[in-house]
């Protein structure tokens, strides 16, 4: 079976549903089977998205996508900046 990718909205909806079921006394295993995910996925989602609203989760993912681009731009710009700021190293 192929791997599913869940969006932030779907993940938050499933976590909310899981919270309701946990409050009703069901176990994490039962809830995960009902949601069609593994317990490991459930706990990972809960750690990453627990307590977030949908708009906050979207912003988090947007920042995660933006971060590597910023690092790449910084890597390109640093060699041009470094010689002007730092003194040259002398070989030992």
Phi and psi in radians as a Rosetta constraint file:
Dihedral C 1 N 2 CA 2 C 2 CIRCULARHARMONIC -1.255 0.35
Dihedral N 2 CA 2 C 2 N 3 CIRCULARHARMONIC 2.813 0.35
Dihedral C 2 N 3 CA 3 C 3 CIRCULARHARMONIC -1.496 0.35
Dihedral N 3 CA 3 C 3 N 4 CIRCULARHARMONIC 2.366 0.35
Dihedral C 3 N 4 CA 4 C 4 CIRCULARHARMONIC -1.649 0.35
Dihedral N 4 CA 4 C 4 N 5 CIRCULARHARMONIC 2.517 0.35
Dihedral C 4 N 5 CA 5 C 5 CIRCULARHARMONIC -1.978 0.35
Dihedral N 5 CA 5 C 5 N 6 CIRCULARHARMONIC 2.146 0.35
Dihedral C 5 N 6 CA 6 C 6 CIRCULARHARMONIC -1.731 0.35
Dihedral N 6 CA 6 C 6 N 7 CIRCULARHARMONIC 2.435 0.35
Dihedral C 6 N 7 CA 7 C 7 CIRCULARHARMONIC -1.397 0.35
Dihedral N 7 CA 7 C 7 N 8 CIRCULARHARMONIC 2.928 0.35
Dihedral C 7 N 8 CA 8 C 8 CIRCULARHARMONIC -1.028 0.35
Dihedral N 8 CA 8 C 8 N 9 CIRCULARHARMONIC -0.688 0.35
Dihedral C 8 N 9 CA 9 C 9 CIRCULARHARMONIC -1.112 0.35
Dihedral N 9 CA 9 C 9 N 10 CIRCULARHARMONIC -0.737 0.35
Dihedral C 9 N 10 CA 10 C 10 CIRCULARHARMONIC -1.158 0.35
Dihedral N 10 CA 10 C 10 N 11 CIRCULARHARMONIC -0.709 0.35
Dihedral C 10 N 11 CA 11 C 11 CIRCULARHARMONIC -1.098 0.35
Dihedral N 11 CA 11 C 11 N 12 CIRCULARHARMONIC -0.812 0.35
Dihedral C 11 N 12 CA 12 C 12 CIRCULARHARMONIC -1.125 0.35
Dihedral N 12 CA 12 C 12 N 13 CIRCULARHARMONIC -0.680 0.35
Dihedral C 12 N 13 CA 13 C 13 CIRCULARHARMONIC -1.096 0.35
Dihedral N 13 CA 13 C 13 N 14 CIRCULARHARMONIC -0.749 0.35
Dihedral C 13 N 14 CA 14 C 14 CIRCULARHARMONIC -1.170 0.35
Dihedral N 14 CA 14 C 14 N 15 CIRCULARHARMONIC -0.657 0.35
Dihedral C 14 N 15 CA 15 C 15 CIRCULARHARMONIC -1.146 0.35
Dihedral N 15 CA 15 C 15 N 16 CIRCULARHARMONIC -0.682 0.35
Dihedral C 15 N 16 CA 16 C 16 CIRCULARHARMONIC -1.118 0.35
Dihedral N 16 CA 16 C 16 N 17 CIRCULARHARMONIC -0.745 0.35
Dihedral C 16 N 17 CA 17 C 17 CIRCULARHARMONIC -1.087 0.35
Dihedral N 17 CA 17 C 17 N 18 CIRCULARHARMONIC -0.705 0.35
Dihedral C 17 N 18 CA 18 C 18 CIRCULARHARMONIC -1.117 0.35
Dihedral N 18 CA 18 C 18 N 19 CIRCULARHARMONIC -0.695 0.35
Dihedral C 18 N 19 CA 19 C 19 CIRCULARHARMONIC -1.057 0.35
Dihedral N 19 CA 19 C 19 N 20 CIRCULARHARMONIC -0.735 0.35
Dihedral C 19 N 20 CA 20 C 20 CIRCULARHARMONIC -1.090 0.35
Dihedral N 20 CA 20 C 20 N 21 CIRCULARHARMONIC -0.801 0.35
Dihedral C 20 N 21 CA 21 C 21 CIRCULARHARMONIC -1.157 0.35
Dihedral N 21 CA 21 C 21 N 22 CIRCULARHARMONIC -0.649 0.35
Dihedral C 21 N 22 CA 22 C 22 CIRCULARHARMONIC -1.098 0.35
Dihedral N 22 CA 22 C 22 N 23 CIRCULARHARMONIC -0.682 0.35
Dihedral C 22 N 23 CA 23 C 23 CIRCULARHARMONIC -1.142 0.35
Dihedral N 23 CA 23 C 23 N 24 CIRCULARHARMONIC -0.479 0.35
Dihedral C 23 N 24 CA 24 C 24 CIRCULARHARMONIC -1.424 0.35
Dihedral N 24 CA 24 C 24 N 25 CIRCULARHARMONIC -0.065 0.35
Dihedral C 24 N 25 CA 25 C 25 CIRCULARHARMONIC 1.764 0.35
Dihedral N 25 CA 25 C 25 N 26 CIRCULARHARMONIC 0.098 0.35
Dihedral C 25 N 26 CA 26 C 26 CIRCULARHARMONIC -1.371 0.35
Dihedral N 26 CA 26 C 26 N 27 CIRCULARHARMONIC 2.754 0.35
Dihedral C 26 N 27 CA 27 C 27 CIRCULARHARMONIC -1.518 0.35
Dihedral N 27 CA 27 C 27 N 28 CIRCULARHARMONIC 2.851 0.35
Dihedral C 27 N 28 CA 28 C 28 CIRCULARHARMONIC -1.091 0.35
Dihedral N 28 CA 28 C 28 N 29 CIRCULARHARMONIC -0.667 0.35
Dihedral C 28 N 29 CA 29 C 29 CIRCULARHARMONIC -1.068 0.35
Dihedral N 29 CA 29 C 29 N 30 CIRCULARHARMONIC -0.785 0.35
Dihedral C 29 N 30 CA 30 C 30 CIRCULARHARMONIC -1.099 0.35
Dihedral N 30 CA 30 C 30 N 31 CIRCULARHARMONIC -0.740 0.35
Dihedral C 30 N 31 CA 31 C 31 CIRCULARHARMONIC -1.135 0.35
Dihedral N 31 CA 31 C 31 N 32 CIRCULARHARMONIC -0.761 0.35
Dihedral C 31 N 32 CA 32 C 32 CIRCULARHARMONIC -1.107 0.35
Dihedral N 32 CA 32 C 32 N 33 CIRCULARHARMONIC -0.709 0.35
Dihedral C 32 N 33 CA 33 C 33 CIRCULARHARMONIC -1.074 0.35
Dihedral N 33 CA 33 C 33 N 34 CIRCULARHARMONIC -0.726 0.35
Dihedral C 33 N 34 CA 34 C 34 CIRCULARHARMONIC -1.131 0.35
Dihedral N 34 CA 34 C 34 N 35 CIRCULARHARMONIC -0.685 0.35
Dihedral C 34 N 35 CA 35 C 35 CIRCULARHARMONIC -1.413 0.35
Dihedral N 35 CA 35 C 35 N 36 CIRCULARHARMONIC -0.264 0.35
Dihedral C 35 N 36 CA 36 C 36 CIRCULARHARMONIC 1.377 0.35
Dihedral N 36 CA 36 C 36 N 37 CIRCULARHARMONIC 0.579 0.35
Dihedral C 36 N 37 CA 37 C 37 CIRCULARHARMONIC -2.303 0.35
Dihedral N 37 CA 37 C 37 N 38 CIRCULARHARMONIC 2.867 0.35
Dihedral C 37 N 38 CA 38 C 38 CIRCULARHARMONIC -1.469 0.35
Dihedral N 38 CA 38 C 38 N 39 CIRCULARHARMONIC 2.825 0.35
Dihedral C 38 N 39 CA 39 C 39 CIRCULARHARMONIC -1.113 0.35
Dihedral N 39 CA 39 C 39 N 40 CIRCULARHARMONIC -0.635 0.35
Dihedral C 39 N 40 CA 40 C 40 CIRCULARHARMONIC -1.062 0.35
Dihedral N 40 CA 40 C 40 N 41 CIRCULARHARMONIC -0.757 0.35
Dihedral C 40 N 41 CA 41 C 41 CIRCULARHARMONIC -1.110 0.35
Dihedral N 41 CA 41 C 41 N 42 CIRCULARHARMONIC -0.743 0.35
Dihedral C 41 N 42 CA 42 C 42 CIRCULARHARMONIC -1.019 0.35
Dihedral N 42 CA 42 C 42 N 43 CIRCULARHARMONIC -0.843 0.35
Dihedral C 42 N 43 CA 43 C 43 CIRCULARHARMONIC -1.205 0.35
Dihedral N 43 CA 43 C 43 N 44 CIRCULARHARMONIC -0.592 0.35
Dihedral C 43 N 44 CA 44 C 44 CIRCULARHARMONIC -1.161 0.35
Dihedral N 44 CA 44 C 44 N 45 CIRCULARHARMONIC -0.776 0.35
Dihedral C 44 N 45 CA 45 C 45 CIRCULARHARMONIC -1.079 0.35
Dihedral N 45 CA 45 C 45 N 46 CIRCULARHARMONIC -0.746 0.35
Dihedral C 45 N 46 CA 46 C 46 CIRCULARHARMONIC -1.102 0.35
Dihedral N 46 CA 46 C 46 N 47 CIRCULARHARMONIC -0.659 0.35
Dihedral C 46 N 47 CA 47 C 47 CIRCULARHARMONIC -1.187 0.35
Dihedral N 47 CA 47 C 47 N 48 CIRCULARHARMONIC -0.702 0.35
Dihedral C 47 N 48 CA 48 C 48 CIRCULARHARMONIC -1.462 0.35
Dihedral N 48 CA 48 C 48 N 49 CIRCULARHARMONIC -0.712 0.35
Dihedral C 48 N 49 CA 49 C 49 CIRCULARHARMONIC -1.934 0.35
Dihedral N 49 CA 49 C 49 N 50 CIRCULARHARMONIC -0.082 0.35
Dihedral C 49 N 50 CA 50 C 50 CIRCULARHARMONIC -0.988 0.35
Dihedral N 50 CA 50 C 50 N 51 CIRCULARHARMONIC 2.178 0.35
Dihedral C 50 N 51 CA 51 C 51 CIRCULARHARMONIC 1.494 0.35
Dihedral N 51 CA 51 C 51 N 52 CIRCULARHARMONIC -0.058 0.35
Dihedral C 51 N 52 CA 52 C 52 CIRCULARHARMONIC -1.516 0.35
Dihedral N 52 CA 52 C 52 N 53 CIRCULARHARMONIC 2.588 0.35
Dihedral C 52 N 53 CA 53 C 53 CIRCULARHARMONIC -1.573 0.35
Dihedral N 53 CA 53 C 53 N 54 CIRCULARHARMONIC 2.914 0.35
Dihedral C 53 N 54 CA 54 C 54 CIRCULARHARMONIC -1.031 0.35
Dihedral N 54 CA 54 C 54 N 55 CIRCULARHARMONIC -0.772 0.35
Dihedral C 54 N 55 CA 55 C 55 CIRCULARHARMONIC -1.142 0.35
Dihedral N 55 CA 55 C 55 N 56 CIRCULARHARMONIC -0.613 0.35
Dihedral C 55 N 56 CA 56 C 56 CIRCULARHARMONIC -1.188 0.35
Dihedral N 56 CA 56 C 56 N 57 CIRCULARHARMONIC -0.685 0.35
Dihedral C 56 N 57 CA 57 C 57 CIRCULARHARMONIC -1.156 0.35
Dihedral N 57 CA 57 C 57 N 58 CIRCULARHARMONIC -0.691 0.35
Dihedral C 57 N 58 CA 58 C 58 CIRCULARHARMONIC -1.067 0.35
Dihedral N 58 CA 58 C 58 N 59 CIRCULARHARMONIC -0.771 0.35
Dihedral C 58 N 59 CA 59 C 59 CIRCULARHARMONIC -1.126 0.35
Dihedral N 59 CA 59 C 59 N 60 CIRCULARHARMONIC -0.690 0.35
Dihedral C 59 N 60 CA 60 C 60 CIRCULARHARMONIC -1.036 0.35
Dihedral N 60 CA 60 C 60 N 61 CIRCULARHARMONIC -0.839 0.35
Dihedral C 60 N 61 CA 61 C 61 CIRCULARHARMONIC -1.138 0.35
Dihedral N 61 CA 61 C 61 N 62 CIRCULARHARMONIC -0.661 0.35
Dihedral C 61 N 62 CA 62 C 62 CIRCULARHARMONIC -1.081 0.35
Dihedral N 62 CA 62 C 62 N 63 CIRCULARHARMONIC -0.772 0.35
Dihedral C 62 N 63 CA 63 C 63 CIRCULARHARMONIC -1.156 0.35
Dihedral N 63 CA 63 C 63 N 64 CIRCULARHARMONIC -0.650 0.35
Dihedral C 63 N 64 CA 64 C 64 CIRCULARHARMONIC -1.131 0.35
Dihedral N 64 CA 64 C 64 N 65 CIRCULARHARMONIC -0.638 0.35
Dihedral C 64 N 65 CA 65 C 65 CIRCULARHARMONIC -1.247 0.35
Dihedral N 65 CA 65 C 65 N 66 CIRCULARHARMONIC -0.609 0.35
Dihedral C 65 N 66 CA 66 C 66 CIRCULARHARMONIC -1.293 0.35
Dihedral N 66 CA 66 C 66 N 67 CIRCULARHARMONIC -0.550 0.35
Dihedral C 66 N 67 CA 67 C 67 CIRCULARHARMONIC -0.982 0.35
Dihedral N 67 CA 67 C 67 N 68 CIRCULARHARMONIC -0.871 0.35
Dihedral C 67 N 68 CA 68 C 68 CIRCULARHARMONIC -1.095 0.35
Dihedral N 68 CA 68 C 68 N 69 CIRCULARHARMONIC -0.603 0.35
Dihedral C 68 N 69 CA 69 C 69 CIRCULARHARMONIC -1.117 0.35
Dihedral N 69 CA 69 C 69 N 70 CIRCULARHARMONIC -0.756 0.35
Dihedral C 69 N 70 CA 70 C 70 CIRCULARHARMONIC -1.114 0.35
Dihedral N 70 CA 70 C 70 N 71 CIRCULARHARMONIC -0.715 0.35
Dihedral C 70 N 71 CA 71 C 71 CIRCULARHARMONIC -1.105 0.35
Dihedral N 71 CA 71 C 71 N 72 CIRCULARHARMONIC -0.688 0.35
Dihedral C 71 N 72 CA 72 C 72 CIRCULARHARMONIC -1.117 0.35
Dihedral N 72 CA 72 C 72 N 73 CIRCULARHARMONIC -0.748 0.35
Dihedral C 72 N 73 CA 73 C 73 CIRCULARHARMONIC -1.124 0.35
Dihedral N 73 CA 73 C 73 N 74 CIRCULARHARMONIC -0.667 0.35
Dihedral C 73 N 74 CA 74 C 74 CIRCULARHARMONIC -1.158 0.35
Dihedral N 74 CA 74 C 74 N 75 CIRCULARHARMONIC -0.709 0.35
Dihedral C 74 N 75 CA 75 C 75 CIRCULARHARMONIC -1.071 0.35
Dihedral N 75 CA 75 C 75 N 76 CIRCULARHARMONIC -0.632 0.35
Dihedral C 75 N 76 CA 76 C 76 CIRCULARHARMONIC -1.266 0.35
Dihedral N 76 CA 76 C 76 N 77 CIRCULARHARMONIC -0.687 0.35
Dihedral C 76 N 77 CA 77 C 77 CIRCULARHARMONIC -1.382 0.35
Dihedral N 77 CA 77 C 77 N 78 CIRCULARHARMONIC -0.515 0.35
Dihedral C 77 N 78 CA 78 C 78 CIRCULARHARMONIC -1.035 0.35
Dihedral N 78 CA 78 C 78 N 79 CIRCULARHARMONIC -0.795 0.35
Dihedral C 78 N 79 CA 79 C 79 CIRCULARHARMONIC -1.028 0.35
Dihedral N 79 CA 79 C 79 N 80 CIRCULARHARMONIC -0.569 0.35
Dihedral C 79 N 80 CA 80 C 80 CIRCULARHARMONIC -1.270 0.35
Dihedral N 80 CA 80 C 80 N 81 CIRCULARHARMONIC -0.563 0.35
Dihedral C 80 N 81 CA 81 C 81 CIRCULARHARMONIC -1.462 0.35
Dihedral N 81 CA 81 C 81 N 82 CIRCULARHARMONIC -0.702 0.35
Dihedral C 81 N 82 CA 82 C 82 CIRCULARHARMONIC -0.972 0.35
Dihedral N 82 CA 82 C 82 N 83 CIRCULARHARMONIC -0.860 0.35
Dihedral C 82 N 83 CA 83 C 83 CIRCULARHARMONIC -1.058 0.35
Dihedral N 83 CA 83 C 83 N 84 CIRCULARHARMONIC -0.554 0.35
Dihedral C 83 N 84 CA 84 C 84 CIRCULARHARMONIC -1.287 0.35
Dihedral N 84 CA 84 C 84 N 85 CIRCULARHARMONIC -0.503 0.35
Dihedral C 84 N 85 CA 85 C 85 CIRCULARHARMONIC -1.682 0.35
Dihedral N 85 CA 85 C 85 N 86 CIRCULARHARMONIC -0.692 0.35
Dihedral C 85 N 86 CA 86 C 86 CIRCULARHARMONIC -1.789 0.35
Dihedral N 86 CA 86 C 86 N 87 CIRCULARHARMONIC 2.459 0.35
Dihedral C 86 N 87 CA 87 C 87 CIRCULARHARMONIC -1.205 0.35
Dihedral N 87 CA 87 C 87 N 88 CIRCULARHARMONIC 2.697 0.35
Dihedral C 87 N 88 CA 88 C 88 CIRCULARHARMONIC -1.185 0.35
Dihedral N 88 CA 88 C 88 N 89 CIRCULARHARMONIC 2.508 0.35
Dihedral C 88 N 89 CA 89 C 89 CIRCULARHARMONIC -1.461 0.35
Dihedral N 89 CA 89 C 89 N 90 CIRCULARHARMONIC 2.491 0.35
Dihedral C 89 N 90 CA 90 C 90 CIRCULARHARMONIC -1.685 0.35
Dihedral N 90 CA 90 C 90 N 91 CIRCULARHARMONIC 2.407 0.35
Dihedral C 90 N 91 CA 91 C 91 CIRCULARHARMONIC -1.146 0.35
Dihedral N 91 CA 91 C 91 N 92 CIRCULARHARMONIC 2.538 0.35
